[in-house]
Amino acid sequence: MKQFFCFFIFFYSLSRSQDIYRPTDTANYIYKKDLISKLQEDKKAFVQSARLQPSDKRKIYNNLYNSIFDSLIRDVNNNEIYIYPKLEDYIRSIVSEFSSYGDNAKRLKILISRDETKNAYMTMNGMLIFNQNFLTILENENQLAAVLAHELGHNVLAHSKNKVDKYVQISTDDELISEAKQIKKHKFNKNKEAESLLKSLVYDNQKKNREDEIEADKKSLEIIKQTKYSTSEILRLLKILETSDIEKDSLTTEDFHKILSLESADARLFSGDNLSEYTSIDENFFKWNIDSLKTHPSCEERINIVKNLEGNQNQVFEKNNLIFQELKQAAELENIQNAYLLKNYGRSLYFSMLYLKKHPNDRFAANMLSENLKQLKTARESKNYGKYIIFPNPKEHSKSEQLFYTFFDNISNAYLDKLVIQAKQKNKP
């Protein structure tokens, strides 16, 4: 709490005296208290409903409901879910256009998340959680409406509740339990047989998830079709999502020299072990292709299904393009701030550098770069550096991210101290 307060006092005073981006003030403790109270009430209601289930299922439902709501409450307490009135109100104004499911739309509770993943999802108690960073890949309000209609579709179709029911069904299936017990008794090939059983369950579950996504796509088209928004933007959105995991911006060694004011840097600082054949994570995880087990079906498959459905002939529609553009332009800076407030200093520094590559004179990003370097210096001194500067893995990180983590992993304490001093001097008014 103290860190949040100091952070906003620092940047508020800075923004009053200079032309600098002013971050969203998220320190609304009344909002947090009320939201936690609401989640606790919903948790109590769901846990009580578990008592109506058959005795063999009751405990599993109870544990699942507790786990789901405890996770949401933890996200609020950890400030991962936060108040962002302008974005919340804007989303609410778009959802109000969904007249075909007006009652469902009115009951939605809009929550904003600091999670950097470009995503949105529905909770089983009717809360729509929108990751603020999703805005960075959307082109217009119409596409945002398509995202929200898709999530409302999940809500109307009760997919979250159905997933819980399916999990309980599998967990109490007599045939599966019997098969698992038999495998446990075997002396040989026990791991192989257990893996085979688990694999079949995972694939069955993923098949159901794919069906849910396609159902939600169809429902979103039905919802958008009855509004002023164009259904054609659903297809455009899916095409954007198809490449959303590919990093659009990147850092080069030249960028490091410019952004960090490096007079000279040993090329060895940018090189690490050859990780191209790094596979231990895959080898120690499932033995089958993880990529084939994605929750969502391929966007290409979804595009082919949606384009064969009858849409409307509306032009791209926006209720308030000005607000959309303001929120979109702020999204990258908000993402820098969000990572910092979640104490992900390595990620916040990386996002700061990406932004400064495009906007070298931006004071907010420059100040965030300086703040993150100071936090990393403190982490080095407390032997906690590896929490923020992690081992680069080509299976998870882009080439740009690998370069970033390699550089900051290789630099000495003295070199890091020098970067901190230079950044501080550079940002003096």
C-alpha positions, 0 to 999 in steps of 0.5 A: 500500500505504501508503495502505491501511495508513493508511486502516485504522489511522485508521478502526480507531482511530476505530471503537474509541472511537466507535459507527462502522461499521468497514470490511472489513480488505482488507489481506491480502497473503498472500491477494493473493499466493496468488490471483495465483499461482493466476491465473498457474498457470491462465494458464500452463495455458490458454496451453499448451493453445493450442499444441494448436490449429491453427497459424492459430488458435494465436496468437489463442488465446495472445493472448486467454488472456494478455489475459484473465488479465493483466486479472484479475491487474491487478485483484487488484494494483490491489485491485479484487478483494479479500478479504471473508471474511464475504461469501465464506463466505456465498456459498459456503454458498448455493452448497453448496445447489446439489446438482444440480451439486455438483461444479461448485459445489465447484470455484467460486472466489468472488472479491469485486470493488469495482466499483460496477456491480451485477453478477456474472460467471463467468471461464473458469477457474471463478472467480465474481466478485461485485461487492459493490455488487450486494447493495444492490438484492437483497431477500433471500437467495433472490434472491442464490441466483438470481444465483449459480445463474445464474452457475453456469449460465454455468459449466456451459454453458461460455459463457466458453470458447465466447465465446473460441472464437467470437471466434477463429472469426470472426478466422480466417474466410477469407470475412470476411478476404477481405471485409475485404481487398476493402473495404480496396481500395475507393476510395469508401464504404470506411468505410460498408462497413466499418461495415456489416460490423462492425455485422453482426458485432456484432449476431451476437455480441449475438444469441449473448450473448442466447441465452447469458443465456436458457440461463443463466436456464433452467439457474438455474431447473433448479438452484434447483428442486432446492433449498429456495429458491423459483424465484419469486424468479428472476422477482422478481430479473429485475424488479429488474434491469429497473430497476437502472440507474435511480438510486433515491436522488438529491441536490437543491440543498437536500441540498447545503446540509444535507450540506455546511453551506452557509450560502448558495450562488450558484444559478449553482454548480448550473448548467452548460451546457445538455447536453440536446442533447449528442450528440458521443459518440454521433456519434463512436461507432457510428452505430446505436443503442447501446442495442439492442446490450446484452449481456443481452436485455431483462429483460421478454423473459427474464421472459416465458420464465422464467414459462412454465417449470415451477418449484417451489412453495417459499416464499421460503427463507433459510439465514441472513437475519441475515447477509444483512441485515448484509451488505446494510446494510453494502453502501452503506458498503462501496461508499463505502470501495471507491471511495475505496480505488480512488482514485475520490474523486469517486464516493466523495464522491457516495456519501457524500453520498447516504448522509448524506442518509438517515443524517445522523448516520452518523460513518463516512460523514461522515468519508469525506466529509471525507477525499474533500474533502481528496483533491479539494483535493490534486487541485486543487493538483496540477492533477489535479482533472478526473480525479475531477470529470468533465464531466457527460454526460446520456447517462451520468449521472443528473440527481443526478450531473449536479448533483454534478459541475456543483457541484464543477466550478464551485466555486473553490479558496477555496470548496473549501478552506472545505468542507474546513475545515467538514467537518473541524470538523464531524467533531471528536469 
